[in-house]
Amino acid sequence: MDPRTLSMEYELEQAHAFLDDYGIDRIDPDTLMILSLRGRLEQLLERARQSEEIL
């Protein structure tokens, strides 16, 4: 399977887990995309921090 597909599936699972934690049953696709993008941004920021530590 394409690694991008696996990453998207993982992000979707994480978003659903977040919603479950707060008892949210339904969510519109736009909000779900925002949560997914937020997760991706957090990953990129963490990688940037790690890169700064290496330098």
N, CA, C, O and CB atoms as a CASP TS submission, in Angstrom:
PFRMAT TS
TARGET T0000
AUTHOR 0000-0000-0000
METHOD Language model
MODEL 1
PARENT N/A
ATOM      1  N   MET     1       0.846  -1.189   0.000  1.00  0.00           N
ATOM      2  CA  MET     1       0.000   0.000   0.000  1.00  0.00           C
ATOM      3  C   MET     1       0.887   1.248   0.000  1.00  0.00           C
ATOM      4  O   MET     1       1.972   1.250   0.582  1.00  0.00           O
ATOM      5  CB  MET     1      -0.960   0.001   1.230  1.00  0.00           C
ATOM      6  N   ASP     2       0.424   2.277  -0.643  1.00  0.00           N
ATOM      7  CA  ASP     2       1.143   3.547  -0.736  1.00  0.00           C
ATOM      8  C   ASP     2       1.339   4.143   0.661  1.00  0.00           C
ATOM      9  O   ASP     2       0.381   4.244   1.427  1.00  0.00           O
ATOM     10  CB  ASP     2       0.379   4.541  -1.650  1.00  0.00           C
ATOM     11  N   PRO     3       2.582   4.543   1.003  1.00  0.00           N
ATOM     12  CA  PRO     3       2.829   5.130   2.334  1.00  0.00           C
ATOM     13  C   PRO     3       1.961   6.344   2.638  1.00  0.00           C
ATOM     14  O   PRO     3       1.597   6.576   3.791  1.00  0.00           O
ATOM     15  CB  PRO     3       4.277   5.526   2.454  1.00  0.00           C
ATOM     16  N   ARG     4       1.628   7.115   1.613  1.00  0.00           N
ATOM     17  CA  ARG     4       0.762   8.280   1.836  1.00  0.00           C
ATOM     18  C   ARG     4      -0.629   7.847   2.276  1.00  0.00           C
ATOM     19  O   ARG     4      -1.253   8.495   3.116  1.00  0.00           O
ATOM     20  CB  ARG     4       0.667   9.135   0.560  1.00  0.00           C
ATOM     21  N   THR     5      -1.110   6.748   1.702  1.00  0.00           N
ATOM     22  CA  THR     5      -2.421   6.228   2.091  1.00  0.00           C
ATOM     23  C   THR     5      -2.393   5.763   3.536  1.00  0.00           C
ATOM     24  O   THR     5      -3.326   6.017   4.298  1.00  0.00           O
ATOM     25  CB  THR     5      -2.848   5.075   1.168  1.00  0.00           C
ATOM     26  N   LEU     6      -1.316   5.079   3.909  1.00  0.00           N
ATOM     27  CA  LEU     6      -1.183   4.626   5.294  1.00  0.00           C
ATOM     28  C   LEU     6      -1.140   5.808   6.245  1.00  0.00           C
ATOM     29  O   LEU     6      -1.748   5.768   7.315  1.00  0.00           O
ATOM     30  CB  LEU     6       0.076   3.768   5.462  1.00  0.00           C
ATOM     31  N   SER     7      -0.427   6.860   5.865  1.00  0.00           N
ATOM     32  CA  SER     7      -0.342   8.054   6.701  1.00  0.00           C
ATOM     33  C   SER     7      -1.707   8.708   6.841  1.00  0.00           C
ATOM     34  O   SER     7      -2.080   9.134   7.934  1.00  0.00           O
ATOM     35  CB  SER     7       0.665   9.050   6.119  1.00  0.00           C
ATOM     36  N   MET     8      -2.444   8.791   5.762  1.00  0.00           N
ATOM     37  CA  MET     8      -3.770   9.398   5.810  1.00  0.00           C
ATOM     38  C   MET     8      -4.704   8.566   6.683  1.00  0.00           C
ATOM     39  O   MET     8      -5.503   9.112   7.444  1.00  0.00           O
ATOM     40  CB  MET     8      -4.350   9.545   4.393  1.00  0.00           C
ATOM     41  N   GLU     9      -4.599   7.238   6.568  1.00  0.00           N
ATOM     42  CA  GLU     9      -5.442   6.363   7.388  1.00  0.00           C
ATOM     43  C   GLU     9      -5.105   6.545   8.867  1.00  0.00           C
ATOM     44  O   GLU     9      -5.997   6.582   9.714  1.00  0.00           O
ATOM     45  CB  GLU     9      -5.264   4.880   6.972  1.00  0.00           C
ATOM     46  N   TYR    10      -3.814   6.657   9.168  1.00  0.00           N
ATOM     47  CA  TYR    10      -3.396   6.863  10.548  1.00  0.00           C
ATOM     48  C   TYR    10      -3.931   8.191  11.081  1.00  0.00           C
ATOM     49  O   TYR    10      -4.446   8.250  12.197  1.00  0.00           O
ATOM     50  CB  TYR    10      -1.865   6.821  10.657  1.00  0.00           C
ATOM     51  N   GLU    11      -3.811   9.243  10.295  1.00  0.00           N
ATOM     52  CA  GLU    11      -4.302  10.554  10.710  1.00  0.00           C
ATOM     53  C   GLU    11      -5.813  10.527  10.928  1.00  0.00           C
ATOM     54  O   GLU    11      -6.325  11.150  11.859  1.00  0.00           O
ATOM     55  CB  GLU    11      -3.936  11.617   9.666  1.00  0.00           C
ATOM     56  N   LEU    12      -6.518   9.806  10.069  1.00  0.00           N
ATOM     57  CA  LEU    12      -7.961   9.689  10.218  1.00  0.00           C
ATOM     58  C   LEU    12      -8.304   8.952  11.518  1.00  0.00           C
ATOM     59  O   LEU    12      -9.223   9.343  12.237  1.00  0.00           O
ATOM     60  CB  LEU    12      -8.570   8.958   9.004  1.00  0.00           C
ATOM     61  N   GLU    13      -7.560   7.886  11.807  1.00  0.00           N
ATOM     62  CA  GLU    13      -7.771   7.154  13.061  1.00  0.00           C
ATOM     63  C   GLU    13      -7.512   8.058  14.265  1.00  0.00           C
ATOM     64  O   GLU    13      -8.256   8.023  15.245  1.00  0.00           O
ATOM     65  CB  GLU    13      -6.857   5.910  13.122  1.00  0.00           C
ATOM     66  N   GLN    14      -6.462   8.863  14.188  1.00  0.00           N
ATOM     67  CA  GLN    14      -6.147   9.778  15.284  1.00  0.00           C
ATOM     68  C   GLN    14      -7.244  10.817  15.469  1.00  0.00           C
ATOM     69  O   GLN    14      -7.599  11.157  16.598  1.00  0.00           O
ATOM     70  CB  GLN    14      -4.811  10.471  15.030  1.00  0.00           C
ATOM     71  N   ALA    15      -7.774  11.316  14.375  1.00  0.00           N
ATOM     72  CA  ALA    15      -8.857  12.301  14.460  1.00  0.00           C
ATOM     73  C   ALA    15     -10.095  11.673  15.088  1.00  0.00           C
ATOM     74  O   ALA    15     -10.758  12.290  15.922  1.00  0.00           O
ATOM     75  CB  ALA    15      -9.195  12.864  13.061  1.00  0.00           C
ATOM     76  N   HIS    16     -10.403  10.439  14.682  1.00  0.00           N
ATOM     77  CA  HIS    16     -11.566   9.760  15.262  1.00  0.00           C
ATOM     78  C   HIS    16     -11.351   9.496  16.748  1.00  0.00           C
ATOM     79  O   HIS    16     -12.287   9.623  17.538  1.00  0.00           O
ATOM     80  CB  HIS    16     -11.844   8.436  14.525  1.00  0.00           C
ATOM     81  N   ALA    17     -10.139   9.132  17.138  1.00  0.00           N
ATOM     82  CA  ALA    17      -9.847   8.902  18.557  1.00  0.00           C
ATOM     83  C   ALA    17     -10.040  10.190  19.345  1.00  0.00           C
ATOM     84  O   ALA    17     -10.589  10.170  20.447  1.00  0.00           O
ATOM     85  CB  ALA    17      -8.406   8.369  18.743  1.00  0.00           C
ATOM     86  N   PHE    18      -9.591  11.310  18.786  1.00  0.00           N
ATOM     87  CA  PHE    18      -9.765  12.610  19.426  1.00  0.00           C
ATOM     88  C   PHE    18     -11.252  12.904  19.636  1.00  0.00           C
ATOM     89  O   PHE    18     -11.671  13.330  20.712  1.00  0.00           O
ATOM     90  CB  PHE    18      -9.108  13.724  18.580  1.00  0.00           C
ATOM     91  N   LEU    19     -12.032  12.669  18.594  1.00  0.00           N
ATOM     92  CA  LEU    19     -13.467  12.920  18.683  1.00  0.00           C
ATOM     93  C   LEU    19     -14.123  12.006  19.714  1.00  0.00           C
ATOM     94  O   LEU    19     -14.984  12.442  20.478  1.00  0.00           O
ATOM     95  CB  LEU    19     -14.124  12.728  17.316  1.00  0.00           C
ATOM     96  N   ASP    20     -13.716  10.748  19.731  1.00  0.00           N
ATOM     97  CA  ASP    20     -14.261   9.803  20.710  1.00  0.00           C
ATOM     98  C   ASP    20     -13.944  10.247  22.129  1.00  0.00           C
ATOM     99  O   ASP    20     -14.780  10.129  23.025  1.00  0.00           O
ATOM    100  CB  ASP    20     -13.708   8.394  20.465  1.00  0.00           C
ATOM    101  N   ASP    21     -12.734  10.759  22.332  1.00  0.00           N
ATOM    102  CA  ASP    21     -12.334  11.227  23.663  1.00  0.00           C
ATOM    103  C   ASP    21     -13.266  12.320  24.178  1.00  0.00           C
ATOM    104  O   ASP    21     -13.506  12.426  25.381  1.00  0.00           O
ATOM    105  CB  ASP    21     -10.895  11.745  23.633  1.00  0.00           C
ATOM    106  N   TYR    22     -13.789  13.133  23.259  1.00  0.00           N
ATOM    107  CA  TYR    22     -14.663  14.235  23.650  1.00  0.00           C
ATOM    108  C   TYR    22     -16.147  13.921  23.442  1.00  0.00           C
ATOM    109  O   TYR    22     -17.006  14.791  23.586  1.00  0.00           O
ATOM    110  CB  TYR    22     -14.295  15.475  22.872  1.00  0.00           C
ATOM    111  N   GLY    23     -16.429  12.665  23.103  1.00  0.00           N
ATOM    112  CA  GLY    23     -17.820  12.252  22.958  1.00  0.00           C
ATOM    113  C   GLY    23     -18.534  12.840  21.757  1.00  0.00           C
ATOM    114  O   GLY    23     -19.754  13.002  21.778  1.00  0.00           O
ATOM    115  N   ILE    24     -17.794  13.159  20.719  1.00  0.00           N
ATOM    116  CA  ILE    24     -18.388  13.736  19.512  1.00  0.00           C
ATOM    117  C   ILE    24     -18.697  12.586  18.546  1.00  0.00           C
ATOM    118  O   ILE    24     -17.805  11.834  18.153  1.00  0.00           O
ATOM    119  CB  ILE    24     -17.425  14.803  18.846  1.00  0.00           C
ATOM    120  N   ASP    25     -19.968  12.465  18.173  1.00  0.00           N
ATOM    121  CA  ASP    25     -20.398  11.360  17.316  1.00  0.00           C
ATOM    122  C   ASP    25     -20.257  11.660  15.826  1.00  0.00           C
ATOM    123  O   ASP    25     -19.868  10.798  15.038  1.00  0.00           O
ATOM    124  CB  ASP    25     -21.828  11.013  17.619  1.00  0.00           C
ATOM    125  N   ARG    26     -20.574  12.876  15.462  1.00  0.00           N
ATOM    126  CA  ARG    26     -20.575  13.232  14.036  1.00  0.00           C
ATOM    127  C   ARG    26     -19.766  14.496  13.835  1.00  0.00           C
ATOM    128  O   ARG    26     -19.700  15.371  14.698  1.00  0.00           O
ATOM    129  CB  ARG    26     -22.023  13.423  13.503  1.00  0.00           C
ATOM    130  N   ILE    27     -19.153  14.560  12.663  1.00  0.00           N
ATOM    131  CA  ILE    27     -18.357  15.748  12.344  1.00  0.00           C
ATOM    132  C   ILE    27     -18.388  15.959  10.834  1.00  0.00           C
ATOM    133  O   ILE    27     -18.399  15.001  10.061  1.00  0.00           O
ATOM    134  CB  ILE    27     -16.881  15.604  12.860  1.00  0.00           C
ATOM    135  N   ASP    28     -18.401  17.197  10.436  1.00  0.00           N
ATOM    136  CA  ASP    28     -18.428  17.462   9.005  1.00  0.00           C
ATOM    137  C   ASP    28     -17.025  17.262   8.414  1.00  0.00           C
ATOM    138  O   ASP    28     -16.030  17.386   9.128  1.00  0.00           O
ATOM    139  CB  ASP    28     -18.943  18.902   8.726  1.00  0.00           C
ATOM    140  N   PRO    29     -16.944  16.956   7.130  1.00  0.00           N
ATOM    141  CA  PRO    29     -15.650  16.666   6.489  1.00  0.00           C
ATOM    142  C   PRO    29     -14.636  17.809   6.595  1.00  0.00           C
ATOM    143  O   PRO    29     -13.438  17.556   6.717  1.00  0.00           O
ATOM    144  CB  PRO    29     -15.872  16.343   5.034  1.00  0.00           C
ATOM    145  N   ASP    30     -15.097  19.055   6.552  1.00  0.00           N
ATOM    146  CA  ASP    30     -14.169  20.184   6.642  1.00  0.00           C
ATOM    147  C   ASP    30     -13.464  20.208   7.992  1.00  0.00           C
ATOM    148  O   ASP    30     -12.256  20.432   8.062  1.00  0.00           O
ATOM    149  CB  ASP    30     -14.911  21.505   6.413  1.00  0.00           C
ATOM    150  N   THR    31     -14.220  19.979   9.064  1.00  0.00           N
ATOM    151  CA  THR    31     -13.620  19.966  10.392  1.00  0.00           C
ATOM    152  C   THR    31     -12.658  18.801  10.534  1.00  0.00           C
ATOM    153  O   THR    31     -11.596  18.934  11.143  1.00  0.00           O
ATOM    154  CB  THR    31     -14.700  19.894  11.470  1.00  0.00           C
ATOM    155  N   LEU    32     -13.028  17.661   9.974  1.00  0.00           N
ATOM    156  CA  LEU    32     -12.143  16.506  10.026  1.00  0.00           C
ATOM    157  C   LEU    32     -10.829  16.797   9.297  1.00  0.00           C
ATOM    158  O   LEU    32      -9.763  16.385   9.754  1.00  0.00           O
ATOM    159  CB  LEU    32     -12.833  15.277   9.415  1.00  0.00           C
ATOM    160  N   MET    33     -10.902  17.501   8.174  1.00  0.00           N
ATOM    161  CA  MET    33      -9.697  17.862   7.429  1.00  0.00           C
ATOM    162  C   MET    33      -8.838  18.815   8.250  1.00  0.00           C
ATOM    163  O   MET    33      -7.613  18.690   8.250  1.00  0.00           O
ATOM    164  CB  MET    33     -10.063  18.502   6.074  1.00  0.00           C
ATOM    165  N   ILE    34      -9.445  19.749   8.938  1.00  0.00           N
ATOM    166  CA  ILE    34      -8.693  20.689   9.774  1.00  0.00           C
ATOM    167  C   ILE    34      -7.962  19.938  10.874  1.00  0.00           C
ATOM    168  O   ILE    34      -6.797  20.226  11.151  1.00  0.00           O
ATOM    169  CB  ILE    34      -9.631  21.754  10.382  1.00  0.00           C
ATOM    170  N   LEU    35      -8.629  18.982  11.504  1.00  0.00           N
ATOM    171  CA  LEU    35      -7.974  18.193  12.544  1.00  0.00           C
ATOM    172  C   LEU    35      -6.798  17.406  11.971  1.00  0.00           C
ATOM    173  O   LEU    35      -5.749  17.300  12.607  1.00  0.00           O
ATOM    174  CB  LEU    35      -8.979  17.237  13.204  1.00  0.00           C
ATOM    175  N   SER    36      -6.971  16.862  10.782  1.00  0.00           N
ATOM    176  CA  SER    36      -5.907  16.110  10.141  1.00  0.00           C
ATOM    177  C   SER    36      -4.715  17.017   9.824  1.00  0.00           C
ATOM    178  O   SER    36      -3.566  16.643  10.061  1.00  0.00           O
ATOM    179  CB  SER    36      -6.425  15.442   8.864  1.00  0.00           C
ATOM    180  N   LEU    37      -4.992  18.201   9.291  1.00  0.00           N
ATOM    181  CA  LEU    37      -3.926  19.151   8.971  1.00  0.00           C
ATOM    182  C   LEU    37      -3.216  19.622  10.238  1.00  0.00           C
ATOM    183  O   LEU    37      -2.002  19.824  10.240  1.00  0.00           O
ATOM    184  CB  LEU    37      -4.495  20.356   8.205  1.00  0.00           C
ATOM    185  N   ARG    38      -3.981  19.792  11.309  1.00  0.00           N
ATOM    186  CA  ARG    38      -3.384  20.193  12.589  1.00  0.00           C
ATOM    187  C   ARG    38      -2.393  19.123  13.058  1.00  0.00           C
ATOM    188  O   ARG    38      -1.299  19.438  13.524  1.00  0.00           O
ATOM    189  CB  ARG    38      -4.488  20.424  13.665  1.00  0.00           C
ATOM    190  N   GLY    39      -2.790  17.865  12.929  1.00  0.00           N
ATOM    191  CA  GLY    39      -1.904  16.767  13.304  1.00  0.00           C
ATOM    192  C   GLY    39      -0.644  16.760  12.461  1.00  0.00           C
ATOM    193  O   GLY    39       0.448  16.519  12.975  1.00  0.00           O
ATOM    194  N   ARG    40      -0.785  17.020  11.182  1.00  0.00           N
ATOM    195  CA  ARG    40       0.371  17.060  10.277  1.00  0.00           C
ATOM    196  C   ARG    40       1.290  18.219  10.646  1.00  0.00           C
ATOM    197  O   ARG    40       2.510  18.059  10.641  1.00  0.00           O
ATOM    198  CB  ARG    40      -0.090  17.190   8.802  1.00  0.00           C
ATOM    199  N   LEU    41       0.735  19.367  10.962  1.00  0.00           N
ATOM    200  CA  LEU    41       1.524  20.531  11.363  1.00  0.00           C
ATOM    201  C   LEU    41       2.303  20.234  12.642  1.00  0.00           C
ATOM    202  O   LEU    41       3.477  20.584  12.759  1.00  0.00           O
ATOM    203  CB  LEU    41       0.615  21.759  11.564  1.00  0.00           C
ATOM    204  N   GLU    42       1.640  19.588  13.598  1.00  0.00           N
ATOM    205  CA  GLU    42       2.320  19.234  14.846  1.00  0.00           C
ATOM    206  C   GLU    42       3.498  18.304  14.580  1.00  0.00           C
ATOM    207  O   GLU    42       4.549  18.438  15.207  1.00  0.00           O
ATOM    208  CB  GLU    42       1.339  18.573  15.825  1.00  0.00           C
ATOM    209  N   GLN    43       3.328  17.359  13.649  1.00  0.00           N
ATOM    210  CA  GLN    43       4.420  16.454  13.288  1.00  0.00           C
ATOM    211  C   GLN    43       5.587  17.226  12.678  1.00  0.00           C
ATOM    212  O   GLN    43       6.745  16.984  13.018  1.00  0.00           O
ATOM    213  CB  GLN    43       3.926  15.379  12.305  1.00  0.00           C
ATOM    214  N   LEU    44       5.279  18.147  11.785  1.00  0.00           N
ATOM    215  CA  LEU    44       6.331  18.933  11.133  1.00  0.00           C
ATOM    216  C   LEU    44       7.073  19.814  12.136  1.00  0.00           C
ATOM    217  O   LEU    44       8.292  19.960  12.059  1.00  0.00           O
ATOM    218  CB  LEU    44       5.733  19.800  10.021  1.00  0.00           C
ATOM    219  N   LEU    45       6.334  20.398  13.072  1.00  0.00           N
ATOM    220  CA  LEU    45       6.973  21.229  14.091  1.00  0.00           C
ATOM    221  C   LEU    45       7.893  20.393  14.976  1.00  0.00           C
ATOM    222  O   LEU    45       8.979  20.841  15.344  1.00  0.00           O
ATOM    223  CB  LEU    45       5.913  21.935  14.948  1.00  0.00           C
ATOM    224  N   GLU    46       7.468  19.201  15.312  1.00  0.00           N
ATOM    225  CA  GLU    46       8.301  18.321  16.132  1.00  0.00           C
ATOM    226  C   GLU    46       9.572  17.935  15.380  1.00  0.00           C
ATOM    227  O   GLU    46      10.654  17.908  15.966  1.00  0.00           O
ATOM    228  CB  GLU    46       7.515  17.057  16.540  1.00  0.00           C
ATOM    229  N   ARG    47       9.451  17.639  14.100  1.00  0.00           N
ATOM    230  CA  ARG    47      10.637  17.313  13.293  1.00  0.00           C
ATOM    231  C   ARG    47      11.590  18.501  13.233  1.00  0.00           C
ATOM    232  O   ARG    47      12.807  18.328  13.300  1.00  0.00           O
ATOM    233  CB  ARG    47      10.224  16.892  11.864  1.00  0.00           C
ATOM    234  N   ALA    48      11.039  19.708  13.108  1.00  0.00           N
ATOM    235  CA  ALA    48      11.873  20.910  13.062  1.00  0.00           C
ATOM    236  C   ALA    48      12.612  21.085  14.387  1.00  0.00           C
ATOM    237  O   ALA    48      13.794  21.428  14.397  1.00  0.00           O
ATOM    238  CB  ALA    48      11.015  22.162  12.753  1.00  0.00           C
ATOM    239  N   ARG    49      11.925  20.853  15.496  1.00  0.00           N
ATOM    240  CA  ARG    49      12.575  20.956  16.808  1.00  0.00           C
ATOM    241  C   ARG    49      13.706  19.941  16.938  1.00  0.00           C
ATOM    242  O   ARG    49      14.783  20.258  17.442  1.00  0.00           O
ATOM    243  CB  ARG    49      11.550  20.749  17.934  1.00  0.00           C
ATOM    244  N   GLN    50      13.451  18.729  16.482  1.00  0.00           N
ATOM    245  CA  GLN    50      14.471  17.687  16.551  1.00  0.00           C
ATOM    246  C   GLN    50      15.671  18.045  15.676  1.00  0.00           C
ATOM    247  O   GLN    50      16.816  17.797  16.054  1.00  0.00           O
ATOM    248  CB  GLN    50      13.885  16.333  16.122  1.00  0.00           C
ATOM    249  N   SER    51      15.406  18.626  14.513  1.00  0.00           N
ATOM    250  CA  SER    51      16.493  19.037  13.622  1.00  0.00           C
ATOM    251  C   SER    51      17.349  20.120  14.271  1.00  0.00           C
ATOM    252  O   SER    51      18.573  20.103  14.144  1.00  0.00           O
ATOM    253  CB  SER    51      15.930  19.540  12.284  1.00  0.00           C
ATOM    254  N   GLU    52      16.716  21.054  14.960  1.00  0.00           N
ATOM    255  CA  GLU    52      17.457  22.112  15.645  1.00  0.00           C
ATOM    256  C   GLU    52      18.329  21.523  16.747  1.00  0.00           C
ATOM    257  O   GLU    52      19.444  21.995  16.968  1.00  0.00           O
ATOM    258  CB  GLU    52      16.492  23.159  16.230  1.00  0.00           C
ATOM    259  N   GLU    53      17.837  20.500  17.441  1.00  0.00           N
ATOM    260  CA  GLU    53      18.611  19.860  18.499  1.00  0.00           C
ATOM    261  C   GLU    53      19.840  19.171  17.928  1.00  0.00           C
ATOM    262  O   GLU    53      20.894  19.157  18.563  1.00  0.00           O
ATOM    263  CB  GLU    53      17.749  18.855  19.262  1.00  0.00           C
ATOM    264  N   ILE    54      19.715  18.603  16.744  1.00  0.00           N
ATOM    265  CA  ILE    54      20.837  17.911  16.110  1.00  0.00           C
ATOM    266  C   ILE    54      21.911  18.902  15.688  1.00  0.00           C
ATOM    267  O   ILE    54      23.106  18.634  15.819  1.00  0.00           O
ATOM    268  CB  ILE    54      20.357  17.104  14.896  1.00  0.00           C
ATOM    269  N   LEU    55      21.470  20.061  15.175  1.00  0.00           N
ATOM    270  CA  LEU    55      22.420  21.072  14.721  1.00  0.00           C
ATOM    271  C   LEU    55      23.107  21.669  15.915  1.00  0.00           C
ATOM    272  O   LEU    55      23.955  22.549  15.764  1.00  0.00           O
ATOM    273  CB  LEU    55      21.727  22.165  13.892  1.00  0.00           C
TER
END
